[in-house]
Amino acid sequence: MNRTRAKTSISTDRTSRLPDLNSPKDSGSRITQDEINNIKLKTQQLELERKQMKSKTAYMKALIKARNNKIQSVYTQPNDNRNIKTASKNQLLTLEETAKSLERSLNERKKQLDEIEKSDKLAVSKELQIEIQMYYLEQKHLAQSVKTMKDKEAIIAMELNRLKRQAASAKANEDCIDDLQAEIDGLTEKLFAYNKSELRNYSTKQLKIIHDNPNELENIRKSIEEKIKNEGKEMEKNRRKCEKIQQKENDNIQYLQQIIDQQAQKIQEALDKMNQKDQPEEEESKEPEEKEQPEKEDQPEEEPKPEEKTQ
C-alpha cells in the first residue's frame, strides 16, 4: 500500500508539473472522467518516451565507453602489439581456425603446384588448353566441312555418272579422262585428310579425358593404339580400293585409247583407200593430156603461113 501511494503521489506530482495539462486551481472545481483519461494517456506516452530515451542513452553510453576503452587499450599497448579487435572471442577463434586451415590448404596447393611444375602434367595441361581451343575451332570447321563434303559427294556422284557415260562413249576425250583422274586424286587426298582430322579429334578428346582422369591413362593408351591399328587397316583397305579404282581407270583409259587409235587407224585406212582410188583416175586423166601434147607440138609448124602473109 505504501508503494502504491508513493507511486500515485509521484504521478500526481508529475502531472502537476506537465505544461500541457490543465490542473485545477482550487479544490472546489470538478474534474471530469474524460480529463482524467486524457491525463492518464498523456502520462503513459511520456513514460514510454522517457523509457525509450533512457534506453537510447544507456546504449549510446555503452558504445562510447566501449570505443573509449578500445582507443585507450590501443594507446596503452606497445607499438608492436597494437591491435584493434572489434569481434568477440568466439569469432576470433573461428577466424584463427579458418586462417590456419586456409594456410594449410595454401601450403598443400603450393606443394601440388611444385609437383605439377616439376612433372610433365603442366606442359600437358598447356597443350590440352591449346588443343581444346583447336578442337573447338576444328569441330566448327569440320561441321562445315561435313556439310560441304556431303554437297560435294552429291555433285561428285552426278559428275561420276556423267563421266561414266562419257567414258562409255567412243568419242570420249583424253582431256576429260585426265580431268577425271585429277578429280579422283583430289577426292582421295580429301578423304585421307578427313580421316586424319577425325583421328586428331579423337586424340584430343582422349587427352582431355586423361587430363580429367589420370588413372585412365593405360586404358586410353590401349584404346588409342587399337584405334590407330584399326585406322591403319582401314587406310590400307582404302588404299587398296583406290589402287583398284586407279587400275580400273587406267584400264579404261587404255581401252579408250585403243578405241581412239582404232578409229584413227580406220579413218587413215579409209583415207588411203580414197587416195588409191583417186590415183588411177589421175593417171587416166594424164594420158589424154599426153596425147594432146604432140598435137599441140605439131601445130606450131603450120604457123609460118600467116607470118608470110604478114610479110
PyMOL commands that set and color helices and strands:
alter all, ss='L'
color gray80, all
select helices_A, chain A and resi 2-17+33-76+89-118+121-168+174-212+214-302+304-310
alter helices_A, ss='H'
color red, helices_A
deselect
rebuild
show_as cartoon
